[in-house]
Amino acid sequence: MLLFLAVACSSGPDAAALVAPPVAVVAAAVAPPAPPVWPAPGAPLRVLPGARVEGTLLLDAGHGAAGNTGNTNWRCESEGDVMRRMADRVATALAPVVTVRRTRPDATLVPYPDRLRASRSVAFLVSLHSDSRAGTDLHVDPATGCYVNSGAAGFAVLWSDEGAAELVAARGAFARAVARRMAEAGFPPYPGLDYGGLYEGDEVPGVFVDRHEAKQRIMLLRRPIVPSVIIETHQAWDPEESARWEEPATWAAFAGAIGAAMGDVAAVERD
Ligand SMILES: [Zn+2]
Protein backbone atom coordinates (compact mmCIF):
# COMPACT_ATOMS: atom_id res chain seq x y z
CA MET A 1 0.00 0.00 0.00
CA LEU A 2 2.76 2.44 0.92
CA LEU A 3 4.61 1.70 -2.32
CA PHE A 4 1.45 2.40 -4.37
CA LEU A 5 0.86 5.76 -2.68
CA ALA A 6 4.47 6.80 -3.28
CA VAL A 7 4.06 6.17 -7.01
CA ALA A 8 0.63 7.79 -7.34
CA CYS A 9 1.78 10.98 -5.60
CA SER A 10 5.06 11.34 -7.50
CA SER A 11 5.47 14.26 -9.87
CA GLY A 12 7.49 12.54 -12.56
CA PRO A 13 6.85 12.94 -16.31
CA ASP A 14 3.85 10.59 -16.21
CA ALA A 15 2.12 12.45 -13.35
CA ALA A 16 -0.02 14.57 -15.72
CA ALA A 17 -1.63 11.43 -17.05
CA LEU A 18 -2.98 10.73 -13.57
CA VAL A 19 -4.84 14.03 -13.37
CA ALA A 20 -8.50 13.83 -14.37
CA PRO A 21 -9.44 16.03 -17.36
CA PRO A 22 -11.46 19.16 -16.54
CA VAL A 23 -15.23 18.63 -16.47
CA ALA A 24 -18.05 21.13 -16.74
CA VAL A 25 -19.05 22.52 -13.36
CA VAL A 26 -22.72 21.83 -12.74
CA ALA A 27 -24.47 24.07 -10.26
CA ALA A 28 -25.77 21.75 -7.56
CA ALA A 29 -28.68 22.62 -5.32
CA VAL A 30 -27.05 23.36 -1.97
CA ALA A 31 -29.23 23.32 1.13
CA PRO A 32 -28.89 26.51 3.19
CA PRO A 33 -26.89 25.95 6.35
CA ALA A 34 -28.96 25.10 9.41
CA PRO A 35 -29.35 28.08 11.77
CA PRO A 36 -27.16 27.93 14.89
CA VAL A 37 -28.72 26.34 17.95
CA TRP A 38 -29.12 28.30 21.19
CA PRO A 39 -26.98 29.39 22.96
CA ALA A 40 -24.57 29.61 20.01
CA PRO A 41 -23.96 33.13 18.67
CA GLY A 42 -26.57 34.05 16.08
CA ALA A 43 -29.16 31.46 17.17
CA PRO A 44 -32.34 33.29 16.17
CA LEU A 45 -34.78 34.97 18.57
CA ARG A 46 -37.83 36.99 17.64
CA VAL A 47 -39.87 39.74 19.20
CA LEU A 48 -43.46 38.54 19.36
CA PRO A 49 -45.98 40.99 17.94
CA GLY A 50 -48.55 42.33 20.37
CA ALA A 51 -50.35 45.36 21.67
CA ARG A 52 -49.44 47.19 24.87
CA VAL A 53 -50.67 45.23 27.91
CA GLU A 54 -52.82 46.68 30.68
CA GLY A 55 -51.65 46.32 34.27
CA THR A 56 -48.37 46.92 36.06
CA LEU A 57 -45.56 44.39 36.24
CA LEU A 58 -43.31 44.29 39.30
CA LEU A 59 -39.85 43.36 37.99
CA ASP A 60 -37.63 41.92 40.69
CA ALA A 61 -33.89 41.51 40.33
CA GLY A 62 -33.32 38.32 42.30
CA HIS A 63 -31.12 38.30 45.44
CA GLY A 64 -29.57 41.60 46.57
CA ALA A 65 -30.85 41.21 50.13
CA ALA A 66 -28.67 41.11 53.26
CA GLY A 67 -26.56 37.92 53.19
CA ASN A 68 -28.14 36.88 49.89
CA THR A 69 -25.93 37.35 46.84
CA GLY A 70 -27.00 34.25 44.87
CA ASN A 71 -24.66 32.21 42.71
CA THR A 72 -21.24 33.21 41.36
CA ASN A 73 -21.16 33.11 37.56
CA TRP A 74 -18.40 32.06 35.17
CA ARG A 75 -16.94 35.57 35.34
CA CYS A 76 -16.99 35.45 39.16
CA GLU A 77 -19.82 38.03 39.36
CA SER A 78 -22.58 37.62 41.93
CA GLU A 79 -26.04 36.69 40.69
CA GLY A 80 -27.48 39.65 42.59
CA ASP A 81 -25.30 42.09 40.60
CA VAL A 82 -25.91 40.36 37.26
CA MET A 83 -29.67 40.32 37.82
CA ARG A 84 -29.79 44.01 38.74
CA ARG A 85 -27.95 44.81 35.51
CA MET A 86 -30.32 42.55 33.59
CA ALA A 87 -33.38 44.14 35.23
CA ASP A 88 -32.15 47.59 34.12
CA ARG A 89 -32.00 46.39 30.53
CA VAL A 90 -35.18 44.33 30.56
CA ALA A 91 -37.12 47.19 32.18
CA THR A 92 -36.10 49.46 29.31
CA ALA A 93 -37.15 46.82 26.77
CA LEU A 94 -40.45 46.33 28.60
CA ALA A 95 -41.31 50.05 28.74
CA PRO A 96 -43.20 50.07 25.40
CA VAL A 97 -45.01 46.85 26.35
CA VAL A 98 -46.22 47.37 29.92
CA THR A 99 -45.88 49.66 32.94
CA VAL A 100 -42.97 48.40 35.02
CA ARG A 101 -42.16 48.91 38.68
CA ARG A 102 -38.87 47.74 40.15
CA THR A 103 -38.06 46.15 43.52
CA ARG A 104 -34.43 47.27 43.67
CA PRO A 105 -33.52 49.80 41.02
CA ASP A 106 -30.15 50.62 42.58
CA ALA A 107 -27.47 48.94 44.71
CA THR A 108 -29.45 49.28 47.95
CA LEU A 109 -30.13 45.92 49.59
CA VAL A 110 -33.89 45.28 49.73
CA PRO A 111 -35.42 42.80 52.21
CA TYR A 112 -37.80 40.27 50.70
CA PRO A 113 -40.78 41.37 52.85
CA ASP A 114 -40.47 44.81 51.21
CA ARG A 115 -40.71 43.20 47.77
CA LEU A 116 -43.72 41.25 48.94
CA ARG A 117 -45.41 44.47 50.05
CA ALA A 118 -44.65 46.08 46.68
CA SER A 119 -46.35 43.18 44.89
CA ARG A 120 -49.72 44.01 46.47
CA SER A 121 -50.37 46.90 44.10
CA VAL A 122 -49.37 45.33 40.77
CA ALA A 123 -50.93 42.79 38.39
CA PHE A 124 -47.97 40.40 38.01
CA LEU A 125 -44.56 39.74 39.56
CA VAL A 126 -41.54 38.43 37.64
CA SER A 127 -38.33 37.75 39.53
CA LEU A 128 -35.17 37.43 37.42
CA HIS A 129 -32.57 34.81 38.31
CA SER A 130 -29.87 32.64 36.78
CA ASP A 131 -29.23 28.99 37.60
CA SER A 132 -26.04 27.14 38.56
CA ARG A 133 -26.45 23.68 37.03
CA ALA A 134 -23.89 20.90 36.89
CA GLY A 135 -24.41 20.24 33.19
CA THR A 136 -22.05 17.88 31.41
CA ASP A 137 -18.56 19.29 31.80
CA LEU A 138 -18.47 21.33 35.00
CA HIS A 139 -14.94 22.42 35.85
CA VAL A 140 -13.06 25.27 37.47
CA ASP A 141 -11.54 27.75 35.04
CA PRO A 142 -7.88 27.86 36.10
CA ALA A 143 -7.63 31.48 34.97
CA THR A 144 -10.40 32.76 37.24
CA GLY A 145 -10.99 30.05 39.84
CA CYS A 146 -14.73 30.11 39.02
CA TYR A 147 -16.95 27.36 37.62
CA VAL A 148 -17.53 27.01 33.88
CA ASN A 149 -19.62 24.49 31.96
CA SER A 150 -21.89 23.92 29.00
CA GLY A 151 -24.70 21.55 28.14
CA ALA A 152 -27.19 22.89 30.69
CA ALA A 153 -28.56 25.95 28.91
CA GLY A 154 -32.17 27.10 28.73
CA PHE A 155 -34.78 28.90 30.76
CA ALA A 156 -36.96 27.61 33.61
CA VAL A 157 -40.13 29.21 34.97
CA LEU A 158 -40.72 28.39 38.64
CA TRP A 159 -44.03 28.76 40.46
CA SER A 160 -45.87 27.62 43.58
CA ASP A 161 -49.12 25.67 43.83
CA GLU A 162 -49.66 26.62 47.49
CA GLY A 163 -52.66 28.72 48.47
CA ALA A 164 -56.23 29.44 47.43
CA ALA A 165 -57.42 27.57 44.35
CA GLU A 166 -58.16 30.68 42.29
CA LEU A 167 -54.75 32.21 42.97
CA VAL A 168 -52.97 28.91 42.28
CA ALA A 169 -54.82 28.59 38.97
CA ALA A 170 -53.80 32.14 37.99
CA ARG A 171 -50.16 31.53 38.96
CA GLY A 172 -50.02 28.28 37.00
CA ALA A 173 -51.61 29.92 33.97
CA PHE A 174 -49.07 32.75 34.09
CA ALA A 175 -46.11 30.35 34.49
CA ARG A 176 -47.26 28.28 31.51
CA ALA A 177 -47.96 31.36 29.39
CA VAL A 178 -44.45 32.73 30.11
CA ALA A 179 -42.81 29.42 29.17
CA ARG A 180 -44.87 29.00 26.00
CA ARG A 181 -44.18 32.56 24.88
CA MET A 182 -40.45 32.36 25.67
CA ALA A 183 -40.23 29.16 23.62
CA GLU A 184 -42.16 30.85 20.80
CA ALA A 185 -39.63 33.70 20.90
CA GLY A 186 -36.79 31.20 20.45
CA PHE A 187 -35.56 30.57 24.01
CA PRO A 188 -35.21 26.82 24.65
CA PRO A 189 -36.66 25.38 27.86
CA TYR A 190 -34.25 23.72 30.28
CA PRO A 191 -35.33 20.09 30.87
CA GLY A 192 -34.66 20.21 34.61
CA LEU A 193 -32.00 17.51 34.90
CA ASP A 194 -30.35 19.16 37.92
CA TYR A 195 -33.53 19.96 39.83
CA GLY A 196 -33.93 16.57 41.50
CA GLY A 197 -36.77 16.73 44.03
CA LEU A 198 -36.61 20.52 44.45
CA TYR A 199 -38.84 21.34 41.49
CA GLU A 200 -41.34 19.17 39.62
CA GLY A 201 -41.80 19.46 35.86
CA ASP A 202 -45.08 20.34 34.18
CA GLU A 203 -46.78 19.36 30.94
CA VAL A 204 -45.43 22.62 29.49
CA PRO A 205 -41.66 22.33 28.92
CA GLY A 206 -39.66 24.75 31.07
CA VAL A 207 -42.32 25.04 33.81
CA PHE A 208 -41.51 23.72 37.30
CA VAL A 209 -43.46 23.84 40.54
CA ASP A 210 -41.69 24.41 43.87
CA ARG A 211 -41.24 21.15 45.80
CA HIS A 212 -38.77 22.29 48.46
CA GLU A 213 -39.39 21.18 52.04
CA ALA A 214 -42.29 23.20 53.43
CA LYS A 215 -40.11 25.62 55.42
CA GLN A 216 -37.71 26.19 52.53
CA ARG A 217 -40.27 27.11 49.91
CA ILE A 218 -39.70 30.36 48.09
CA MET A 219 -41.43 33.41 49.56
CA LEU A 220 -41.85 35.33 46.31
CA LEU A 221 -43.56 32.33 44.73
CA ARG A 222 -46.04 31.39 47.44
CA ARG A 223 -46.79 34.64 49.27
CA PRO A 224 -47.75 37.30 46.67
CA ILE A 225 -51.46 37.73 46.10
CA VAL A 226 -50.91 38.27 42.37
CA PRO A 227 -49.53 35.75 39.84
CA SER A 228 -45.79 35.52 40.42
CA VAL A 229 -42.98 33.54 38.83
CA ILE A 230 -39.23 33.21 39.06
CA ILE A 231 -37.57 33.01 35.68
CA GLU A 232 -34.23 31.25 35.67
CA THR A 233 -33.19 33.13 32.56
CA HIS A 234 -30.01 31.19 31.83
CA GLN A 235 -27.20 29.02 33.10
CA ALA A 236 -24.76 31.26 34.98
CA TRP A 237 -21.73 29.02 34.40
CA ASP A 238 -22.21 28.82 30.61
CA PRO A 239 -20.18 31.58 28.89
CA GLU A 240 -22.12 31.30 25.61
CA GLU A 241 -25.55 31.58 27.16
CA SER A 242 -24.44 34.34 29.52
CA ALA A 243 -23.14 36.27 26.50
CA ARG A 244 -26.52 35.96 24.75
CA TRP A 245 -28.17 37.64 27.73
CA GLU A 246 -25.89 40.65 27.24
CA GLU A 247 -27.45 41.34 23.81
CA PRO A 248 -30.20 43.96 23.21
CA ALA A 249 -31.96 41.51 20.84
CA THR A 250 -32.30 39.07 23.74
CA TRP A 251 -33.78 41.68 26.07
CA ALA A 252 -36.25 42.73 23.36
CA ALA A 253 -37.33 39.13 22.64
CA PHE A 254 -37.68 38.44 26.36
CA ALA A 255 -39.71 41.60 26.96
CA GLY A 256 -42.01 40.70 24.07
CA ALA A 257 -42.56 37.23 25.51
CA ILE A 258 -43.39 38.60 28.98
CA GLY A 259 -45.83 41.11 27.52
CA ALA A 260 -47.49 38.42 25.40
CA ALA A 261 -47.81 36.12 28.42
CA MET A 262 -49.41 38.88 30.50
CA GLY A 263 -51.80 39.51 27.64
CA ASP A 264 -52.65 35.79 27.40
CA VAL A 265 -53.59 35.55 31.08
CA ALA A 266 -55.47 38.86 31.10
CA ALA A 267 -57.45 37.75 28.02
CA VAL A 268 -58.52 34.52 29.75
CA GLU A 269 -59.57 36.47 32.84
CA ARG A 270 -61.70 38.82 30.70
CA ASP A 271 -63.56 35.94 29.02
ZN1 LIG B 1 -31.25 33.02 42.07
Residues whose N, C-alpha, C, O or C-beta is under 5 A from the ligand:
A	BS01	ZN	G62 G70 H129 S130
